[in-house]
Amino acid sequence: MRKLRDLVDIRSGYTFRTAIDNFAEGDTEIIQAGDLGFHFNFAKRPSITFPGESKHLLRKGDVLVSARGFAKAALIQDENLKAVASSALFVLTPKNSTVSPEFITMFFNSEQGMKAVFELGSGGSVRSITKESLGQIIIPEIPPDKERLLGSAVQAIDDELAAIELKEIYLNNIREAIITKTLKEADK
């Protein structure tokens, strides 16, 4: 068994000094805890002119984990994405190429991962976890080739589920537009 802190560098997301709405529109997306989930790659997020240093920008292979509530996680897969994580998120960056970010993401989205975060969290109805506690989480150790295959397979399934969810949203929008238009024409 391995501790998370031995596999990844853990940092908190960027702390904005004022509300995100106060920043000028720009080309840097702000990823918040509510953005994590199946819809992650399709979510519309605010884009601002980022006031911070480039070291805060996310990179392909970074794993985002919610610092509060349920331990949802998302993997940054787009190397062209210009984004920064908010302070409600932790950013996990693999320490070397032998660490599979897909496997880490899969672990935190599993029942076992959610339970580990819940048990180390503190607080009332909305539990939160510290960076130090997060680093103590034990990550199951399986052979590296199986870890990569499993992580990649689960990520592919998650990506497909997200595409299905997006398609469902589009179809529901088309359905509603057809119904609305038809009913408006009938009222004439």
C-alpha positions in Angstrom: 0.0 0.0 0.0 1.2 3.5 -0.9 0.3 6.9 0.6 -1.1 9.4 -1.9 1.6 11.9 -0.9 4.3 9.5 -2.1 2.7 9.3 -5.6 1.6 12.9 -6.3 2.4 16.5 -5.4 -0.7 18.0 -3.7 -1.5 21.7 -3.9 -4.6 23.7 -3.1 -6.4 25.5 -5.9 -6.0 29.2 -6.4 -7.5 31.5 -3.9 -9.1 34.5 -5.6 -9.1 37.7 -3.6 -12.5 38.7 -4.8 -15.5 37.1 -6.4 -14.9 35.5 -9.8 -17.6 37.8 -11.3 -15.4 40.8 -10.6 -12.7 39.7 -13.1 -12.7 40.7 -16.7 -13.6 38.1 -19.2 -10.6 36.3 -20.6 -9.2 33.0 -21.8 -8.5 31.2 -18.6 -11.3 28.9 -17.3 -12.0 28.6 -13.6 -12.8 25.1 -12.5 -14.8 24.8 -9.3 -16.0 21.9 -7.2 -19.4 21.8 -8.9 -17.7 21.2 -12.3 -16.4 17.8 -11.3 -18.4 14.8 -12.5 -19.3 13.0 -15.7 -20.1 16.3 -17.4 -16.6 17.7 -16.6 -15.3 17.8 -20.2 -18.4 19.5 -21.5 -19.2 21.9 -18.7 -19.4 25.6 -19.5 -17.2 27.4 -17.0 -16.5 31.1 -16.5 -13.4 32.4 -18.3 -11.4 35.3 -16.9 -8.2 37.2 -17.4 -6.2 35.3 -14.8 -4.3 37.6 -12.3 -2.0 34.8 -10.9 1.2 33.3 -12.0 1.4 30.6 -14.7 2.5 28.0 -12.0 -1.2 27.9 -11.0 -2.4 26.8 -14.4 -3.4 23.2 -14.8 -1.6 20.7 -16.9 -2.5 17.5 -18.7 -2.4 14.7 -16.2 -3.4 16.8 -13.2 -6.2 15.2 -11.1 -8.7 17.5 -9.4 -10.2 16.4 -6.1 -12.9 18.3 -4.2 -11.7 19.5 -0.8 -15.3 19.6 0.5 -18.3 17.4 0.4 -18.1 14.2 -1.7 -14.7 13.3 -3.0 -15.4 13.8 -6.7 -12.4 13.8 -9.0 -11.7 14.7 -12.6 -8.6 14.3 -14.8 -7.3 17.1 -17.0 -6.9 15.4 -20.4 -6.7 18.4 -22.7 -3.2 19.7 -23.1 -4.6 22.9 -24.7 -6.9 23.7 -21.8 -6.0 26.9 -20.1 -7.5 26.7 -16.7 -7.0 27.1 -13.0 -8.6 25.3 -10.1 -10.5 27.2 -7.4 -9.5 26.9 -3.8 -12.3 24.4 -3.2 -10.2 21.9 -5.1 -6.9 20.1 -4.6 -4.6 19.6 -7.6 -2.7 16.3 -7.7 0.2 16.1 -10.0 1.9 12.7 -10.5 5.5 12.8 -9.3 6.7 10.7 -12.2 5.5 8.9 -15.3 5.0 5.6 -13.5 2.0 7.1 -11.6 -1.2 6.7 -13.6 -3.4 9.8 -13.2 -6.3 7.8 -14.6 -6.0 5.3 -11.8 -5.8 8.0 -9.1 -8.9 9.6 -10.6 -10.7 6.2 -10.7 -9.8 5.6 -7.1 -11.2 8.9 -5.8 -14.4 8.3 -7.8 -14.8 4.8 -6.4 -16.7 3.9 -3.2 -13.4 3.0 -1.5 -11.9 6.4 -2.4 -15.0 8.4 -1.3 -15.0 6.4 2.0 -11.3 7.2 2.6 -11.9 10.9 2.1 -15.1 10.9 4.3 -13.3 9.1 7.1 -10.4 11.6 7.2 -12.7 14.7 6.7 -14.0 16.9 9.4 -17.0 19.1 9.9 -20.8 18.8 10.0 -23.0 18.4 7.0 -20.4 19.4 4.5 -17.2 17.7 5.4 -13.8 19.0 4.3 -10.4 17.5 4.2 -7.0 19.1 4.7 -4.1 18.7 2.3 -2.1 16.8 4.9 -5.0 14.4 5.5 -5.5 13.8 1.8 -1.8 12.9 1.5 -2.3 10.2 4.2 -4.9 8.3 2.1 -3.7 4.8 1.2 -3.8 4.0 -2.5 -4.2 0.3 -3.4 -1.1 -1.2 -5.0 -1.6 -3.3 -8.0 0.9 -4.2 -10.8 1.6 -1.0 -12.8 0.5 -2.5 -16.1 -2.9 -3.5 -14.6 -3.1 -0.1 -12.9 -2.7 1.8 -16.2 -5.1 -0.5 -18.1 -7.8 -0.3 -15.4 -7.4 3.4 -15.0 -7.6 4.0 -18.8 -10.6 1.6 -19.2 -12.6 3.3 -16.4 -11.6 6.8 -17.8 -12.9 5.7 -21.3 -16.1 4.5 -19.7 -16.5 7.8 -17.8 -15.8 9.7 -21.1 -18.5 7.7 -22.9 -21.0 8.2 -20.1 -20.3 12.0 -20.3 -20.9 11.9 -24.0 -24.2 10.1 -23.5 -25.2 12.6 -20.8 -24.4 15.5 -23.2 -26.4 13.8 -26.0 -29.3 13.4 -23.6 -29.2 17.1 -22.8 -29.2 18.0 -26.5 -32.0 15.7 -27.3 -34.1 17.0 -24.4 -33.5 20.6 -25.7 -34.5 19.6 -29.2 -37.6 17.8 -27.8 -38.6 20.9 -25.8 -38.0 23.2 -28.7 -40.3 21.1 -31.0 -43.0 20.9 -28.4 -42.9 24.6 -27.6 -42.9 25.6 -31.3 -45.8 23.3 -32.1 -47.9 24.5 -29.2 -47.2 28.2 -30.1 -48.3 27.5 -33.7 -51.4 25.8 -32.5 -52.3 28.9 -30.4 -52.4 31.1 -33.5 
